[in-house]
Amino acid sequence: MQNMNINSEMNCSEIKRYADGIRSNIEKLIVGKSTTINLVLSALFAEGHVLLDDVPGTGKTMLAKSLAKSLDCDFGRIQFTPDLLPTDLTGINYYNPKMNEFVFRKGALFTNILLADEINRATPRTQSGLLESMEEKQITIDGETHKLAEPYLVIATQNPVETHGTYPLPEAQLDRFLIRLTLGYPSANETTDIIKRFLTSQPLESITPVCTASELLSIQASVKNVFVHDELLDYIVELTEKTRTSESVILGVSTRGAIALARLCRAYAALSGRSYVLPDDIQTLLPYAYIHRIIHRSGAVGDTEELLEKIIKETTVPSENYEGK
């Protein structure tokens, strides 16, 4: 694809073209998950981070790898384990006797696309090393702030079934993920297709980049121009308030969560080729942006999903011409 200046703006048809190219690459490995892929692309274009929460073998790591290979950006993968230290992520100042001074050695977070595999296997202290980088795209070591290169995206995976030797992510950590997704098992026909692909070749090796770092930055900047009507912002606020006032909820969605939903909707509209957000976008994306930001009294994810469906169903959808400013 044609290189573009970081500061150049793209229209939504151009953004859709890039999204289609990345999606085509990912679908060489991930079969039957177009909705999930669109959600990951929306998070990427909205400058948000992704939590893939599913059982082993469903394609979480392969999804992250194929996305990274589709982008001409630096990619890093780190396996989270109980003995992983915060400095392994952030980096450390060490004394170099030859130079007679302290030198900063960068950690794994200094990349564009970071795959944090099995993030819940690291201790809370190590997990906290991600907080500043995910929120502010910077790392502070010994009082000195180091800016991270842009774009910056964290894709974290975790296994919700196996709890031995794991540490649940704290609410502050969960709140920094734009969306939480589950891939689920493919259908029987899709499974057969996947087996055939991987028996005859290694599809990941055939993927070539379709978007440079500067082009991705242009996409992310252009997404901010997607129009969100004030009535739709009020609609998001009303939906958010209902998660806080429900008697079945201990902790509702934060203001950060409401902002995240609005950002996600803009990106989703852009990769769909639209320059404006629709109520359908909000209803479609809300469960993925809010599911991990709510603490239900029952503690069951299924109950949280039912609550969000109920809130969407019982909230009046605004009616307006959303295309104009």
CORTA-V47831 format. One record per run of one state. SS is the DSSP state (@ for helix, = for strand, . for the rest). FROM is the first residue (numbers start at 1). TO is the last residue. Records with the same first field share a line. If there is no record, write none. Layout:
SS=FROM-TO ; FROM-TO
This chain:
.=1-11 ; 27-33 ; 46-49 ; 54-59 ; 73-74 ; 80-85 ; 97-100 ; 107-112 ; 118-118 ; 122-123 ; 137-137 ; 142-143 ; 148-152 ; 159-170 ; 175-178 ; 182-187 ; 201-202 ; 207-210 ; 224-226 ; 228-229 ; 246-248 ; 252-254 ; 272-275 ; 277-278 ; 291-294 ; 297-300 ; 315-325
@=12-26 ; 34-45 ; 60-70 ; 86-90 ; 119-121 ; 124-136 ; 171-174 ; 188-200 ; 203-206 ; 213-223 ; 230-245 ; 255-271 ; 279-290 ; 301-314
==50-53 ; 71-72 ; 75-79 ; 91-96 ; 101-106 ; 113-117 ; 138-141 ; 144-147 ; 153-158 ; 179-181 ; 211-212 ; 227-227 ; 249-251 ; 276-276 ; 295-296
